[in-house]
């Protein structure tokens, strides 16, 4: 299929239609009893497969009648605009049909900036980076995670498209793969990103405050966080996914809040406040305007 798409059309025609044609193929394959391929993974396999038309064109060069007209030029164009070299060098390693990557040798790590090294001993699977790129890369990673929140709020986790995330972030797919080698790796990093946003937000909101003022500032932050952060409405799209994640989120939020609540009942107060917050997170009702007062009551802040 890749051979025909690459060699039978001009580069312009192929670029305009290849995604649609691949989608038609994916749906037809599933309708015929074949596997239901993920659209993003099929796209990567297509990008990898662009090597074949190029090699085939070289092998048959000069054999007379065996080579598609303009085959070499068209296959070279495909290698460039599909960024096949990078795809085969990095994101392909994480796909199941290539097997597991040995422990300690994963070429892409989303939880830190890309590693830098000299040419000596450099992992051939890892894109080379100059030290001066570090600040830009960190900013790019942050933009991708922020874009993930926006896309999740529109499409949910199951239908999350890496192409849509890249478009939202204003980066290319190869750039996205430089930071996150798969959809699952991106989602795992986003979970950490959400937790860090919550924890750093509370730290900023309560900085320099003491006693009741500090606790009240934390309650205000929780309300503002839930009402303003776009990713919160993921619960409207995929409630089962959100409920599953809450089993891990609740203990972390409770632990963070408990540190602000001294006294023998601090743990109970923190747990109660987080449960109130989760209730408002899952179901918006006619008492949304009482959200802050309910949190204050849960942690023992008296209001006039």
Secondary structure by P-SEA (a helix, b strand, c coil): caaaaaccccaaaaaacaaaaaaaaaaaaaaaccccccaaaaaaaaaaaaaaaaaaaaaacccccccccaaaaaaaaaaaaaaaaaaaaccccccccccccccccccccccccccccccccccccbbbbcccaaaaaaaaaaaaaaaaaaaaaccccccccaaaaaaaacccaaaaaaccccaaaaaaaaaaaaaaaaaaaaaaaacccccaaaaaaaaaaaaaaaacccccccccccaaaaaaaaaaaaaaaaaaaaaaccccaaaaaaaaaaaaaaaaaccccccccaaaaaaaaaaccccc
